[in-house]
């Protein structure tokens, strides 16, 4: 058993370190204490099973891994909280300087508060655990300089028994106290069954070829899903969406007017609970919602509206969509629908009112608002199609049309007057 | 530590028999005095208040014994070596279950006699006016309830007696086959334990609000039992070692592991309690939120809820997460006292509020809550300490004892 106890002559391959073999965990512990006391720092012990007390015997300090885990756990916690605040509860108006696809949005679900800790805790918890666990595993590997595809010790025939019934101390040549002769002397005096030198690896340091091929193939396959995603995002298709899992977008549900046995009236549609108002349905501002001020037609715009050029432009756009077909682009009551009806002599056709004559000019704003909302004579109501704010914008534009059709020379800016005939 | 410790050192705990007898005697006297004071204060506060306080403090001592029974079963189930020197104390704590079975009688005698007790579904006039309770009467009726309770206590007493007696019999004959037998029975025992504790929690505590239901309820009660038990175990070991006993049998390594388990179950309790809360909060269905309504409705109960959140989870989580406090017995014992207080508060939060819609009593906290704590606590301690006057504090000839004595955390 004593063969190979002499260090190799310096002419051989470079020395990687010295390996000493022991028969029992007790001998290993004693040897480790001696090596520790001799002041070595770059060395390790190897055993087939965990040996109690080896940490103290080797003088290993407690690992700093818990701090890494703690930092990443806190990071996961903060990330989970920030992610949910950003995507569900941030006000995009305050972050309008960001591109639209990076802005969050106020995402209301079932009347819950936009930001509420009880709902956020599961995601915070999972992200905390996830980042902490990843930091534990990856940090443990990194602190141990793993993974490595090759280590010179593994080429040592004797070392194979480290996984069955032998215990080893290995001191690397990189240790500042390492000296081939003195270290060999120290290890020989520890009562082990053998001491031998380990040559630096003669094998090439590159990865095995099969591993390189396998990695390349896996990376190529990993590129496929992003490619499919990119194709889906940047091309158009008439095919319906593929649903691998039938999600909430496609679930059983009751439709309007269906029967439901659970309720006494057998209707799946539920009437509004008496005495309640649905969110956004509280219309307690008669000026804004009905165009009335203490029972009379309003003659002013509701105070919450700011009458600006962009507001009138909005009104122009809405007017051209909803009103111009009958009332005409200039508001004179000569829209193409009316022209066609007159051309075909449609019986009973009432010519639309001109919006720019004196009668309409003198009408209060609220009266016009009411006409748009509820219709008049053969004009249908538009209240369901045009939101209140747009109705007021249309009125502002109609007022502009009236002004333009009844303008005097003084209304034209001085510098533009020469252009008039 | 030397695993081949001489027998004389293992038997050192025999000196403890006289002080143990004194403690048991004092605890018994204090317990009976507390019970008498409880009856007296209950007489003036009304029987409903008395029975609620009794159920609260009874649940507290019962949860410690049930936690101990779980610990004993678990150590056998996983063939644990490290915990052998702690196991006898848990066997003693579980051994109080026959006494606790007797102490359950004051709660069921009113039902037997057809008087209104603490559970409102047992009152015929309440059921007659309540269609939901009529629908549940197939399960929530007095004879079936009594039969179920008898079954739970039968299972617990048989298991507790079996494990205690096998273990102390091994002290004299040293038969390893007793260890194998206890191991074999631990698996079916654990199954029975899980079912009985779950259904007991439903019957005794959830049915205080008989309209309400929570499918996680059994686990919630169980998690509290374990928090209470590990805190109690740490405190018990600390107090016994303060009397100069077990100094070399239970080391800082064992404290460390009790601390880890206490920490783990604190987190488990929070996980379960929050799981129950969040689903009910999120769905916001009246028949489920009704349980939380009286518990958040006024300042007192909202404060109790928040104290549970911070005192039963956040504070012990931060206190026990690092290695240091778990390896300092004094600090761990301090944390254990705090956790026991919080465990009591958790049960107070469960038991005391009346169901939503019922008139709350004048005060949320009564003198009976305190006197009955002293009474039932005293009797529990007496029942726990009395066996220490007869038997050793550790399983002296358990085959795995050397492993426990040499135990070290890696």
Interface residues (C-beta under 8 A of the other chain):
Chain A: X50 X52 X53 X55 X110 X112 X118 X119 X121 X122
Chain B: X274 X277 X278 X281 X282 X284 X406 X408 X410
